[in-house]
Amino acid sequence: MLNSLTINNIVLIDRLHIDFEDGLCVLSGETGAGKSILMDSLGLALGGRSGRELVRHGTEQASVIADFHLPDNHYIGKFLEDQGLPFEAGQVILRRTLNKDGRSRAYVNDQPVSVGFLREIGDKLVEIHGQHDDRGLLNSAGHRMILDDYGHYTGLSDKLRRSYDNLARLQKQLAVEQDKLDQVKTDEDYIRHNLEELAELSPVPGEETQLADERSRMMQGEQMSDGLTGILSNLLDKNGVDAALHSIIRRLSRMTGQDKGLLDPVADSLDQAANETSDAIAALEEILRNLEFNPHELENTEERLFALRAAARKHNCLVDDLAGILTDFEQKLRALEFGDEEVRRLTQEVTEAEVEFHKFVGKLSAARIKAAQELDKLVNGELPPLKMEKARFRTALKPLEPAEWGAGGGERVEFQISTNPGAPFGGLIKVASGGELSRFVLALKVVLARKTTVPTLVFDEIDRGVGGAVADAVGERLKRLATEAQIWSLPILRKWRPVQPIIG
């Protein structure tokens, strides 16, 4: 229930704090006494419309605090905890501030929230019923939920919702697999052509670097081989170093008998030089043998390297990524080969899920029809005492096309009324006058009272256009409602005329 309301700088109110009691609370006063300001303030705290005109002239900021006390096990506690908001000792404090420039901020239990979230919480805590109210019972968008709450078949609704979620999940999976299969089939020729090319090429990660190094080595070896061959020729030809040394050694040999050992050191040095020259020639020949390469091998290496790089350019990737692209094409081809089987499997699962979903839709529709008949009977029984014995109330269930079925079932629900015999049925807010509308809402709330989860109900000018026995009937029903929830009633002064305002 609403425990208190604190208002600061709203229109004419400087500061006001009101404590409320459980049961029936009647707020009355002459025109201009401030009842509408109280309602605007409460609406502001519940996430309703804000405007700079609500800020009292000469002040910078207005604020409203609505303090609610609920049972510790109230479902709103779980709702708040799921949003990461505290719910201690069953207390919910809604606060709204409004600056003179029109900007506003919202808080729940002193935690900042969006205005939309504040409105969502407010709708769960307070229902406001009046001539111009476009929420609650007058909003047909919520009639299906109200009927379901009244019918008390939550278990069936939950099963249908789970069945729908499962069906939607399978349909999404089927659509994804079907799209993949369609895409693969469209690109089948392209996939097979590229797969054959890459499979024939058979790229290996790291191969580009290896081939580039081999090509560089072979090209450098070719250049070095040419130079070393020239050097070896200079050493070995008839005018080369080797021939000259051996010629000189032979001449010295012929002179050894004449010099009595004088030329021996020279001969020894030349022999050593000749031996070292021979060693150098042998080393050069070994190096040249190692540098020898097959020009055809260089051609093959370059051809392989250039083929890999051309494939990489074609697929707009690095050479090392070609192996991964080959694997991707193989997977796409497997998807083509086995995709039909997966689609068939999912199609079967979707069919089975649809059968189950349709079964629950049928069961829920039957439950709604039964609950609607009971609700109509009880509401119509409340109308004669409220001086609307010619009016009729009905819960219209409009079947939807199967394609429109969803987690909410297979029909739209709307509360409709006919105010006179033979008159067509229509929506509450479209057919009833102000006074009739208030009494229809009251009759509905009396029937729904035992099922309501909203702790506070506000009736604005519910006594409009009634008096005498009808006014007694209105009062008696407000009293009955007050045993189930906290009730606010804002009567028209000319009907009630209390000596002083009554609060609580």
Buried (B, 14 or more C-beta within 10 A) or exposed (E): BBBBBBBBBBBEBEEBEBEBEBBBBBBBBEEEEBBEBBBBBBBBBBBBEBEEEBBBEEEEBBBBBBBBBBEEEBEBBEBBEEBEBBBEEBBBBBBBBBBBEEEBBBBBBEBEBEBEBBBBBBBBBBBBBBBEBEBBBBBBEBBBEBBBBBBEBEEBBEBBBBBBEBBBEBBEBBEEBBEBBEBBEEBEEEBBEBBEBBEEBEBEEEBBEEBBEBBEBBBEBBEEBEEBEEBBEEBBEEEBBBEBBBEBBEEBEEEEEEEEEEBEEBBEEBBEBBEEBBEBBEEBBEBBEEBEBEEEEBEEBBEBBEBBBEBBEEBEEEBBBBBEBBEBBBEBBEBBEEBEEBBEEBBEBBEEBBEBBBEBBEBBBEBBBEBBEBBBEBBBEBBEBBBBEEBBBBBBBEEBEEEEBBBBBBBBBBBBBBBEEEEEBBBBBEBBEEBBBBBBBBBBBBBBBEBBEBBBBBBBBBBBBBEEEBBEBBBEBBEBBBEBBBBBBBBBBEBBEEEEEBEE
